[in-house]
Amino acid sequence: MTTVHIRVPATSANLGPGYDALGLALSLYDDIDVSIADSGGVEVVVEGEGAGELDTGEGHLVVKAMRGAFDRMRTPQPGGIRLRCHNRIPHARGLGSSSAAICAGILAARALAHDGDLTDDEVFALADEMEGHPDNVAPCLAGGLTIAWTQHGGTPRMVKLVPDASIRPVVIVPATRLATETARELLPKDVPHKDAAFNAGRAALLIAALTQRPERALLLAATEDRLHQDYRAPAMRESADLVERLRAVGVPAVVSGAGPTILAFSTSDSQDLIAPEVGNDWHIQLMDVDPVGANVQVPETR
């Protein structure tokens, strides 16, 4: 059997005002070894996050994504699939665990297919189709800071940017989980025009702050949001309260994705301000921005 190794990063979407548009790849990874055989069914071994909880057969999300990719390439489905997943990305916390699994499955299928192929744009489009939001899968595939949108006709597009090296993301992860669907159900169908205009300006300012002027005061202003965080607060009151406390002492903090994890943009003059506001029920982890996104390693054949 041929085995490929896939490494996919955690991601944080929205980044405050960039709702359904902005995303950031983080230096926290799931590592997955994938093999196919002529027969034998599906076998999945999960270590780390999700062990004992995730489906270990056809229902595993990486397997589903592989099946979808083989179908898209019009490649015959393999008789046997073997997965060994070493998961580090927390599940249902707003750090892109589902996006990582989907991207891993599609890329694994592309690497293992002998008579089919997908371009990078087609991989992105299929991942968006499976996940539902291009801003979630874009940073996982490309790394860095991404702006994602859907052009007329439904085709997803992205632009990758490089954040200033002085910015260090800090993720603050609670023990509790929150399903993305639950968080989305709290959003109103319509928002005031002034709030939409407010977020458009802050999202543009955030791009400048992350790439050109990583000053704490500018980042604090640039991460203000009126489109989603307040509406979702009732489903994650502790997260909302912590974001408010961090921002009150000058830390640019937002809800990561649909939550309940919090993402803070740490600079040299703000790192010491975070821990005193965080209680013992949270896990704080200082990270880097992942620069390359999903990585596929295929052993050389001799």
DRENMI-538688 format. One record per residue (C-alpha): residue in one letter; x, y, z. Coordinates in nm, 2 decimals. Example, Ala and Ser with C-alpha at 12.3 -4.5 7.8 and 13.67 -1.06 7.14 Angstrom:
% residues 2
- a  1.23  -0.45  0.78;
- s  1.37  -0.11  0.71;
//
This chain:
% residues 302
- m  0.00  0.00  0.00;
- t  0.11  0.36  -0.07;
- t  0.09  0.59  0.23;
- v  0.07  0.97  0.22;
- h  0.12  1.20  0.52;
- i  -0.10  1.50  0.55;
- r  -0.04  1.79  0.80;
- v  -0.32  2.05  0.82;
- p  -0.33  2.36  1.04;
- a  -0.59  2.49  1.28;
- t  -0.75  2.81  1.16;
- s  -0.94  3.10  1.30;
- a  -1.21  3.26  1.09;
- n  -1.38  3.61  1.10;
- l  -1.10  3.77  1.32;
- g  -1.37  4.00  1.46;
- p  -1.51  4.22  1.19;
- g  -1.41  4.00  0.89;
- y  -1.72  3.79  0.91;
- d  -1.73  3.51  0.65;
- a  -1.43  3.67  0.48;
- l  -1.11  3.67  0.68;
- g  -0.91  3.37  0.81;
- l  -0.58  3.29  0.98;
- a  -0.38  2.97  0.98;
- l  -0.23  2.87  1.32;
- s  0.07  2.66  1.42;
- l  -0.14  2.38  1.57;
- y  -0.18  2.07  1.35;
- d  -0.35  1.75  1.28;
- d  -0.13  1.48  1.13;
- i  -0.29  1.21  0.92;
- d  -0.14  0.90  0.75;
- v  -0.36  0.77  0.47;
- s  -0.32  0.44  0.29;
- i  -0.54  0.27  0.03;
- a  -0.57  -0.09  -0.07;
- d  -0.77  -0.29  -0.32;
- s  -0.99  -0.44  -0.05;
- g  -1.04  -0.44  0.32;
- g  -1.30  -0.17  0.40;
- v  -1.23  0.13  0.62;
- e  -1.02  0.14  0.93;
- v  -0.96  0.46  1.13;
- v  -0.74  0.50  1.43;
- v  -0.77  0.83  1.62;
- e  -0.52  0.96  1.87;
- g  -0.55  1.28  2.06;
- e  -0.85  1.50  2.01;
- g  -1.17  1.30  1.93;
- a  -1.02  0.97  2.04;
- g  -1.31  0.74  2.15;
- e  -1.57  0.99  2.01;
- l  -1.52  1.01  1.63;
- d  -1.65  0.76  1.38;
- t  -1.39  0.50  1.29;
- g  -1.55  0.40  0.96;
- e  -1.72  0.55  0.66;
- g  -1.86  0.83  0.88;
- h  -1.52  0.98  0.96;
- l  -1.50  1.32  0.79;
- v  -1.16  1.26  0.63;
- v  -1.30  0.94  0.47;
- k  -1.61  1.13  0.35;
- a  -1.39  1.40  0.20;
- m  -1.18  1.14  0.03;
- r  -1.49  0.97  -0.12;
- g  -1.61  1.30  -0.25;
- a  -1.27  1.38  -0.41;
- f  -1.25  1.04  -0.58;
- d  -1.60  1.10  -0.72;
- r  -1.51  1.45  -0.84;
- m  -1.20  1.31  -1.01;
- r  -1.41  1.03  -1.16;
- t  -1.16  0.79  -1.01;
- p  -1.28  0.44  -0.89;
- q  -1.33  0.43  -0.51;
- p  -1.06  0.23  -0.34;
- g  -1.17  -0.10  -0.18;
- g  -0.97  -0.03  0.14;
- i  -0.88  0.29  0.33;
- r  -0.66  0.31  0.63;
- l  -0.63  0.63  0.84;
- r  -0.41  0.70  1.14;
- c  -0.51  1.05  1.28;
- h  -0.30  1.23  1.54;
- n  -0.54  1.52  1.62;
- r  -0.43  1.83  1.81;
- i  -0.70  2.07  1.70;
- p  -0.98  2.09  1.96;
- h  -1.32  1.99  1.83;
- a  -1.63  2.23  1.83;
- r  -1.42  2.51  1.97;
- g  -1.39  2.75  1.66;
- l  -1.05  2.64  1.55;
- g  -1.13  2.47  1.22;
- s  -1.12  2.10  1.31;
- s  -1.38  2.02  1.04;
- s  -1.21  2.23  0.78;
- a  -0.88  2.05  0.86;
- a  -1.04  1.71  0.82;
- i  -1.21  1.80  0.49;
- c  -0.89  1.96  0.34;
- a  -0.69  1.66  0.45;
- g  -0.93  1.41  0.29;
- i  -0.94  1.59  -0.04;
- l  -0.56  1.63  -0.06;
- a  -0.50  1.27  0.04;
- a  -0.73  1.15  -0.24;
- r  -0.56  1.37  -0.49;
- a  -0.22  1.24  -0.39;
- l  -0.33  0.88  -0.40;
- a  -0.53  0.89  -0.72;
- h  -0.36  0.72  -1.02;
- d  -0.59  0.83  -1.30;
- g  -0.75  1.15  -1.17;
- d  -0.64  1.50  -1.07;
- l  -0.76  1.82  -0.92;
- t  -0.61  2.16  -0.96;
- d  -0.55  2.38  -0.65;
- d  -0.86  2.59  -0.75;
- e  -1.07  2.27  -0.78;
- v  -0.94  2.15  -0.44;
- f  -1.05  2.48  -0.29;
- a  -1.39  2.47  -0.46;
- l  -1.46  2.12  -0.34;
- a  -1.35  2.20  0.02;
- d  -1.58  2.50  0.01;
- e  -1.86  2.29  -0.12;
- m  -1.82  2.03  0.16;
- e  -1.75  2.28  0.44;
- g  -1.99  2.55  0.33;
- h  -1.78  2.86  0.39;
- p  -1.47  2.95  0.19;
- d  -1.32  3.16  0.47;
- n  -1.29  2.85  0.68;
- v  -1.10  2.63  0.43;
- a  -0.89  2.90  0.26;
- p  -0.63  2.95  0.54;
- c  -0.61  2.58  0.60;
- l  -0.51  2.52  0.24;
- a  -0.30  2.83  0.18;
- g  -0.16  2.93  0.52;
- g  -0.11  3.29  0.63;
- l  -0.38  3.55  0.64;
- t  -0.65  3.49  0.38;
- i  -0.94  3.69  0.23;
- a  -1.20  3.46  0.08;
- w  -1.51  3.54  -0.12;
- t  -1.75  3.38  -0.36;
- q  -1.77  3.54  -0.71;
- h  -2.08  3.55  -0.93;
- g  -2.17  3.20  -1.03;
- g  -2.07  3.05  -0.70;
- t  -1.69  3.00  -0.75;
- p  -1.49  3.06  -0.43;
- r  -1.17  3.28  -0.45;
- m  -0.90  3.37  -0.21;
- v  -0.61  3.61  -0.16;
- k  -0.33  3.52  0.07;
- l  -0.14  3.79  0.27;
- v  0.15  3.77  0.51;
- p  0.10  3.92  0.85;
- d  0.37  4.12  1.02;
- a  0.61  3.89  1.20;
- s  0.58  4.07  1.53;
- i  0.22  3.96  1.57;
- r  0.17  3.64  1.78;
- p  -0.18  3.48  1.79;
- v  -0.28  3.36  2.13;
- v  -0.57  3.11  2.15;
- i  -0.76  3.08  2.48;
- v  -0.96  2.75  2.47;
- p  -1.24  2.67  2.71;
- a  -1.34  2.32  2.82;
- t  -1.69  2.36  2.68;
- r  -1.79  2.31  2.32;
- l  -2.02  2.49  2.09;
- a  -2.16  2.36  1.76;
- t  -2.12  2.60  1.47;
- e  -2.48  2.54  1.37;
- t  -2.59  2.66  1.71;
- a  -2.39  2.97  1.69;
- r  -2.52  3.05  1.34;
- e  -2.88  3.01  1.44;
- l  -2.85  3.31  1.67;
- l  -2.76  3.55  1.39;
- p  -3.04  3.77  1.26;
- k  -3.14  3.77  0.90;
- d  -3.09  4.14  0.87;
- v  -2.86  4.39  1.04;
- p  -2.86  4.77  1.04;
- h  -2.69  4.94  0.75;
- k  -2.47  5.14  1.00;
- d  -2.34  4.82  1.15;
- a  -2.26  4.67  0.81;
- a  -2.07  4.99  0.72;
- f  -1.89  4.98  1.06;
- n  -1.77  4.63  1.00;
- a  -1.66  4.70  0.64;
- g  -1.44  4.98  0.77;
- r  -1.30  4.78  1.06;
- a  -1.22  4.47  0.83;
- a  -1.03  4.69  0.59;
- l  -0.84  4.85  0.89;
- l  -0.76  4.51  1.03;
- i  -0.58  4.41  0.71;
- a  -0.36  4.72  0.73;
- a  -0.30  4.66  1.10;
- l  -0.20  4.29  1.06;
- t  0.03  4.35  0.76;
- q  0.16  4.70  0.79;
- r  0.11  4.86  1.13;
- p  0.08  4.60  1.41;
- e  0.03  4.86  1.69;
- r  -0.18  4.75  1.98;
- a  -0.41  5.05  1.97;
- l  -0.47  5.01  1.60;
- l  -0.54  4.64  1.64;
- l  -0.78  4.71  1.92;
- a  -0.98  4.94  1.70;
- a  -0.95  4.71  1.40;
- t  -1.10  4.41  1.58;
- e  -1.43  4.58  1.68;
- d  -1.73  4.39  1.55;
- r  -2.11  4.46  1.53;
- l  -2.22  4.17  1.30;
- h  -2.20  3.85  1.49;
- q  -2.03  3.84  1.83;
- d  -2.29  4.02  2.04;
- y  -2.57  3.81  1.88;
- r  -2.39  3.49  1.97;
- a  -2.29  3.59  2.32;
- p  -2.59  3.42  2.49;
- a  -2.46  3.08  2.37;
- m  -2.11  3.15  2.51;
- r  -2.15  3.40  2.79;
- e  -1.81  3.32  2.95;
- s  -1.63  3.37  2.62;
- a  -1.81  3.70  2.56;
- d  -1.73  3.82  2.91;
- l  -1.36  3.73  2.87;
- v  -1.34  3.91  2.54;
- e  -1.48  4.22  2.71;
- r  -1.23  4.20  3.00;
- l  -0.94  4.15  2.77;
- r  -1.04  4.44  2.55;
- a  -1.09  4.66  2.86;
- v  -0.72  4.62  2.95;
- g  -0.61  4.68  2.59;
- v  -0.58  4.33  2.44;
- p  -0.72  4.30  2.08;
- a  -0.93  3.99  2.15;
- v  -1.21  3.84  1.94;
- v  -1.42  3.52  1.93;
- s  -1.24  3.26  1.71;
- g  -1.47  3.14  1.43;
- a  -1.81  3.05  1.58;
- g  -1.65  3.02  1.92;
- p  -1.62  2.95  2.21;
- t  -1.24  2.98  2.18;
- i  -1.10  3.33  2.20;
- l  -0.82  3.46  1.97;
- a  -0.60  3.75  2.09;
- f  -0.34  3.93  1.88;
- s  -0.04  3.95  2.10;
- t  0.23  4.21  2.06;
- s  0.53  4.27  2.28;
- d  0.35  4.52  2.50;
- s  0.04  4.31  2.55;
- q  0.15  3.96  2.63;
- d  0.16  4.01  3.00;
- l  -0.19  4.15  3.01;
- i  -0.36  3.83  2.90;
- a  -0.30  3.57  3.17;
- p  -0.43  3.78  3.47;
- e  -0.77  3.81  3.30;
- v  -0.80  3.43  3.23;
- g  -0.92  3.18  3.49;
- n  -0.81  2.83  3.55;
- d  -1.08  2.68  3.32;
- w  -0.91  2.80  3.01;
- h  -0.61  2.68  2.82;
- i  -0.38  2.95  2.69;
- q  -0.15  2.88  2.40;
- l  0.09  3.12  2.23;
- m  0.12  3.04  1.86;
- d  0.27  3.15  1.53;
- v  0.09  3.21  1.21;
- d  0.14  2.90  0.99;
- p  0.29  3.03  0.66;
- v  0.22  2.74  0.42;
- g  -0.10  2.57  0.50;
- a  -0.18  2.21  0.43;
- n  0.13  2.00  0.36;
- v  0.13  1.66  0.17;
- q  0.42  1.42  0.19;
- v  0.43  1.13  -0.05;
- p  0.71  0.88  0.00;
- e  0.94  0.83  -0.29;
- t  0.91  0.50  -0.47;
- r  1.22  0.30  -0.55;
//
